[in-house]
Structure formats: C-alpha cells, structure tokens
C-alpha cells in the first residue's frame, strides 16, 4: 500500500481526476489549498510578480493505492507535464505505508 500526494495549481484539478480514473484509483480525497513560494532566490527579471512571496490557488489530492497503480499515475502525470508550456506541473509524491487497518 502506498500513499500518493499530488499537488498542482487548481486549474489542473480535472486533469488529475482523469489521471486517477485512468489508473483505476476509485477512492481519493482532495482539497483546495494555498500554495506558497518564497521567490527571494529568483532573479528579479524572472520574477513576474516583482515580489519575494507569491501565493497560488492550488489543490492537494491524497489517495491510498496498491503498488501496481502507482506507476500508472506517475507515467500519466509525467506525460501531462511534458505537454505543458507553463512552469506549473503536477507533482506526485509516493509514501510507503508500513501498516494500516
């Protein structure tokens, strides 16, 4: 059993739902959250908002899934990201679950 944590900008919410559906992940939760980035380390020319701190409307999905479904989610997320022309991507983290009830 693995725990998937998936984050992205809120505009990709339906795309993530489709990725989970295609991987046959039928049970998950999600919540809209505020994403934060401290852009102080970025060059001022690269910082569109000309401020050190930016907040974005984001979404966080989490799902407990069997190991065999993880790779499909990762592959589909990577394929989605490869088609994007923006700097916003779908981020997936996989966490091992030692025990559950």
C-alpha positions in Angstrom: 0.0 0.0 0.0 1.3 3.5 -0.9 0.1 7.0 -0.1 0.0 9.3 -3.1 0.2 13.0 -2.5 -0.5 15.0 -5.7 -0.3 18.8 -5.9 -0.8 21.3 -8.7 -2.4 24.6 -9.5 -6.2 24.4 -9.1 -6.6 24.7 -12.9 -5.3 21.1 -13.3 -7.8 19.6 -10.8 -9.9 17.9 -13.5 -6.8 16.6 -15.2 -5.7 14.9 -12.0 -9.1 13.4 -11.6 -8.7 11.9 -15.1 -5.2 10.6 -14.3 -6.6 8.9 -11.2 -9.6 7.5 -13.2 -7.3 6.1 -15.9 -5.2 4.4 -13.2 -8.3 2.9 -11.7 -7.9 4.8 -8.4 -11.6 5.0 -7.4 -11.2 6.4 -3.9 -9.3 9.6 -3.1 -9.7 12.9 -1.3 -8.7 16.4 -2.4 -8.8 19.9 -1.0 -8.1 23.3 -2.4 -5.1 24.8 -0.6 -3.0 28.0 -0.9 0.4 27.2 -2.4 3.3 29.5 -1.3 6.7 30.2 -2.9 9.4 32.4 -1.5 11.0 33.7 -4.6 13.7 35.7 -2.9 16.3 33.4 -4.5 15.0 34.0 -8.0 16.4 36.7 -10.2 14.2 39.8 -10.3 13.9 39.6 -14.1 12.5 36.0 -13.8 10.0 37.0 -11.1 6.8 38.0 -12.9 5.2 39.5 -9.7 8.2 41.5 -8.6 7.8 40.4 -5.1 9.6 37.8 -2.9 6.5 36.0 -1.8 3.8 34.5 -4.0 0.7 32.6 -3.2 -1.3 30.4 -5.7 -4.6 28.7 -5.6 -3.6 25.0 -5.5 -5.0 21.6 -5.0 -3.8 18.7 -2.9 -5.0 15.1 -3.6 -4.3 12.1 -1.4 -5.1 8.5 -2.0 -4.1 5.1 -0.6 -3.4 2.9 -3.6 -1.9 -0.5 -4.2 1.7 -0.5 -5.5 0.7 -1.7 -9.0 -1.3 1.5 -9.6 1.5 3.9 -8.6 3.4 3.7 -11.8 0.4 4.4 -14.0 -0.2 7.6 -12.0 3.4 8.6 -12.3 3.6 7.9 -16.0 0.4 9.7 -16.8 1.5 12.7 -14.7 4.8 12.8 -16.4 3.1 12.7 -19.8 0.8 15.5 -18.8 3.7 17.6 -17.6 5.6 17.0 -20.8 2.8 18.6 -22.8 2.7 21.8 -20.7 4.2 25.1 -21.8 4.0 26.7 -18.4 6.1 26.3 -15.3 3.2 24.8 -13.4 3.2 21.0 -13.2 1.5 18.1 -11.5 3.8 16.9 -8.6 3.4 13.4 -7.3 5.0 12.1 -4.1 4.8 8.4 -3.2 5.0 7.4 0.5 5.3 3.9 1.8 2.7 2.7 4.3 4.1 0.2 6.8 0.8 -0.6 8.4 -2.8 0.3 8.0 -6.1 -1.0 9.5 
